Amino acid sequence: MELQNKVAVITGAARGIGLEIARLFAREGACVVLVDRNGAEKAAEALKKQHYDAIASPLDITDANAVNNAVETVAGARGHIDILVNNAGIIARGDIFDLTRGQWLQVMDVNVNGNFYLCKAVVPFMIRQHSGIIINITSIAGKMGDITAAPVYGASKGAINTLTKSLARQLADYGIRVNAVAPHAIETDMSADWPEEKRQEVIGAIPLKRMGRPEEVAEAALFLASERSSFITGEILNVNGGQLMD
Ligand SMILES: NC(=O)c1ccc[n+]([C@@H]2O[C@H](COP(=O)([O-])OP(=O)(O)OC[C@H]3O[C@@H](n4cnc5c(N)ncnc54)[C@H](O)[C@@H]3O)[C@@H](O)[C@H]2O)c1
């Protein structure tokens, strides 16, 4: 098992990509802390029934105090925090003509500020341990701009990409690696509302000619969370069926 005795905090872990990351990390021996504003308990219970080590942390990541309290509770109970996966994210569709200031602020608050609050909360523990791994789930939209008419989403993921690289540089001296996974077109609730025509258009532009599965993103996260990627930091790993090759 690749993550035996590791404690991994995963945000947005109640469903979709985050849940698959939690499942895979738990299978690999980690204690997984499932952070989510909806359904964290239910998801953690399901893992516990399968005899995995899972802790529910029901909170909204835009609440910095709640984030700090949760991280301190986990560190107090388990003694260490080894891995943080910043996966929780939202999208607001609408081009520049329709997008409201409220939507802009909401997406930035979850995707960028929430990510920052989690990093800020876990980094002191990781520095004390002189080890840690942070993985940000970004998007192809952070590299090429959003192709589904959601400019605020692309902007938020672009911010995460540069945050990933900045923290990778700043935290390397402390034995902390910071990387990101950039998925595209993954079958989850987030992509479920695409009209059929749009879906076919998206699939048609992907060299592998299909949507991706959340499990395939989880495998990339496991690689970055394990010793197999020990010389990799500041990387933004594509999981996109070949849509963007950079
Ligand atoms: N599905 C895709 O095609 C795709 C593509 C590229 C990137 N991504 C990224 O992958 C990540 C996961 O996406 P998904 O498709 O699994 O989405 P999803 O909508 O299925 O799941 C997101 C989870 O995050 C939780 N969440 C949202 N806001 C939160 C908050 N403020 N506090 C706590 N929890 C919150 C939700 O409750 C939900 O359980 C996101 O960051 C998304 O931007 C997804």
The ligand as a Gaussian input file, in Angstrom:
#p B3LYP/6-31G(d) Opt

LIG

0 1
 N      -15.946000      17.270000     -13.795000
 C      -15.106000      17.843000     -14.649000
 O      -15.269000      17.728000     -15.874000
 C      -13.948000      18.664000     -14.146000
 C      -13.012000      19.109000     -15.101000
 C      -11.945000      19.876000     -14.663000
 C      -11.790000      20.167000     -13.318000
 N      -12.712000      19.726000     -12.419000
 C      -12.490000      20.086000     -11.013000
 O      -12.493000      18.941000     -10.200000
 C      -12.968000      19.277000      -8.895000
 C      -14.098000      18.329000      -8.513000
 O      -15.112000      18.438000      -9.482000
 P      -16.323000      17.430000      -9.618000
 O      -16.603000      17.308000     -11.057000
 O      -16.093000      16.210000      -8.804000
 O      -17.466000      18.347000      -8.968000
 P      -18.786000      17.979000      -8.153000
 O      -19.648000      19.178000      -8.290000
 O      -19.313000      16.652000      -8.545000
 O      -18.243000      17.870000      -6.644000
 C      -17.734000      18.985000      -5.965000
 C      -17.849000      18.745000      -4.472000
 O      -17.316000      19.905000      -3.819000
 C      -18.190000      20.286000      -2.769000
 N      -18.074000      21.714000      -2.517000
 C      -18.372000      22.732000      -3.376000
 N      -18.196000      23.898000      -2.770000
 C      -17.792000      23.646000      -1.508000
 C      -17.468000      24.470000      -0.396000
 N      -17.565000      25.799000      -0.451000
 N      -17.068000      23.869000       0.759000
 C      -16.983000      22.525000       0.851000
 N      -17.304000      21.700000      -0.182000
 C      -17.702000      22.259000      -1.347000
 C      -19.576000      19.905000      -3.269000
 O      -20.510000      19.798000      -2.203000
 C      -19.290000      18.599000      -3.990000
 O      -19.410000      17.480000      -3.113000
 C      -13.414000      20.741000      -8.967000
 O      -12.397000      21.577000      -8.455000
 C      -13.583000      20.980000     -10.452000
 O      -13.406000      22.327000     -10.800000
 C      -13.792000      18.979000     -12.808000

